[in-house]
Amino acid sequence: MSALATVITPIHRAGWPFIAAFAAITALFATFSSILFWIGVIATLWCVYFFRDPSRTVPQREGLILSPADGRVSMITMAPPPPELDMDTGPLLRISIFLNIFNVHVNRAPAAGTIVLAAYHPGKFLSASLDKASEVNERMAIRYRLHGGREIVFVQIAGLVARRIVTSVINGQALAAGERYGLIRFGSRVDVYLPPDIQPLVAVGQTAIGGETVLADLASAEPARIGAIL
């Protein structure tokens, strides 16, 4: 990959209306204030940066569960899945990925499988870094059946700044591992729920790359990894 390609990446189609609006306002600012014009230029460039949609090298093997988003692993805990998915209420392993406004916000399927149920839940817009955001914030939860028959869940959660969840999939749709399925504007969180006997292969505080970082391996007996700050 060329050095230029690491800087200039495709833009997600959901971003173009926002980029156009920012650019139009910037052009208007130019007619009466040079200071506002340059503020508009910076804001427009940030909007382009926010909606970037880079390609990823996706690990391909049955059993691997990939991060659905770029961000920081903020929590790893046991928790019941969202009630709107009509699943057993027993606790599952929940790995939370927190996205700040500078992360890539395109979301990707964590494994190959089929969507059993996609359910939208209206709610609040608390900071996505809070534990209770999983319960009370606006979200789009997806119940997902892997090729081997096991089920996992992944949830897009709106945050303090995010006010719009975009999901471009339907019930019964098959997805490939790492395939794009939506995005969240602007700053948010994605939770992944896994069977309770699975050990995480990431640690709290670790930076995850959507479609590339392996969160867990359903086919492995490797113990949970512990992170160390060096």
PyMOL commands that set and color helices and strands:
alter all, ss='L'
color gray80, all
select helices_A, chain A and resi 4-6+13-29+34-50+83-85+133-136
alter helices_A, ss='H'
color red, helices_A
select strands_A, chain A and resi 64-66+71-79+92-99+106-108+113-121+139-146+151-158+164-167+174-175+180-185+188-194+207-208+214-217
alter strands_A, ss='S'
color yellow, strands_A
deselect
rebuild
show_as cartoon
